[in-house]
Amino acid sequence: PRPQRVHPATWDLLDTLQQTGRPGFVLGRRLDVLAHTPLAGRLITDFRALPAAERNQARFVFLDPHARELYRDWPRVAADTAAMLRFDAGRHPDDPALSALIGDLSIHSEEFRRFWSDNKVHQRTTGTKDYHHPLVGDLTITYQALTPADDPDQILFIYGTEPGSPSETSIRLLAQWSRLATDTGSVTAQTPGAND
């Protein structure tokens, strides 16, 4: 497979999201996390702190104990993640890295095996996720998933909150903390092309 690289226009959009206090991230093939805003890193996990091979949404959901605490409806998130991975497997049946990921998840996660055996396939484009964040408490996040025209294997997730809601207040607090903790408002690169 060709290297996964985030388009410069997508980087610009991630920068804009960070400057406006909205989390955003880019998933590639196999649900590899290719890039995220510092705010998304504070909300979910800082994927850049992980080894390149572990910067993957499915690995996080099924193998990181923090995910079970973070997602208030972890079973739904896990089922959706398995279905998204199956969607990717249908598009790239000959991807050896994808086969290795599915095998690894199957070995290390009974829940993954169960959700994988459901044979559900989908790609989410809009929805909500409920979080329990250790710093700001419970939040409900809305999301929009966009696929760049130049790379149908990538998905840009843009997160938001309902205006005037407690979740909006919480995400603003997290954004302030994120700005203080990162010294800059720039986007966090995930070493473009490293997750080939």
MOQUI-V672952 format. One record per pair of residues at least 6 apart in sequence whose ideal C-beta (glycine too) atoms are under 6 Angstrom apart, sorted by the first residue. I is the first residue (numbers start at 1). GAP is how many residues later the second one is. If there is no record, write none. Layout:
I_GAP + I_GAP
This chain:
1_94 + 3_190 + 3_193 + 4_24 + 4_30 + 4_191 + 5_187 + 5_188 + 6_20 + 6_28 + 6_29 + 6_186 + 7_141 + 7_143 + 10_138 + 10_146 + 14_10 + 14_23 + 14_173 + 15_172 + 17_7 + 17_20 + 18_19 + 18_167 + 18_169 + 19_166 + 21_154 + 22_137 + 22_138 + 23_14 + 23_16 + 23_17 + 23_20 + 23_136 + 24_13 + 24_16 + 24_134 + 25_11 + 25_15 + 25_132 + 26_8 + 26_9 + 26_128 + 26_130 + 27_30 + 27_128 + 28_6 + 28_125 + 28_126 + 29_124 + 30_68 + 30_71 + 31_25 + 31_26 + 31_27 + 31_54 + 32_24 + 32_163 + 33_14 + 33_22 + 33_24 + 33_157 + 34_156 + 35_154 + 35_155 + 36_152 + 37_150 + 38_140 + 38_144 + 38_150 + 39_136 + 39_139 + 41_147 + 42_132 + 42_136 + 47_8 + 48_140 + 48_142 + 52_142 + 55_135 + 58_23 + 58_27 + 60_7 + 61_6 + 61_17 + 61_20 + 62_43 + 62_47 + 62_50 + 63_45 + 68_6 + 70_61 + 71_6 + 72_58 + 72_60 + 73_57 + 78_33 + 78_37 + 79_36 + 82_33 + 82_34 + 83_37 + 83_38 + 83_39 + 84_39 + 86_35 + 87_34 + 87_36 + 89_9 + 92_6 + 105_7 + 106_7 + 124_21 + 125_20 + 126_18 + 127_16 + 128_12 + 128_14 + 129_12 + 130_10 + 131_8 + 132_6 + 136_34 + 136_37 + 136_38 + 139_28 + 139_31 + 140_27 + 141_18 + 142_18 + 143_14 + 143_16 + 144_14 + 145_10 + 145_12 + 146_10 + 147_8 + 148_6 + 161_6 + 161_7 + 161_10
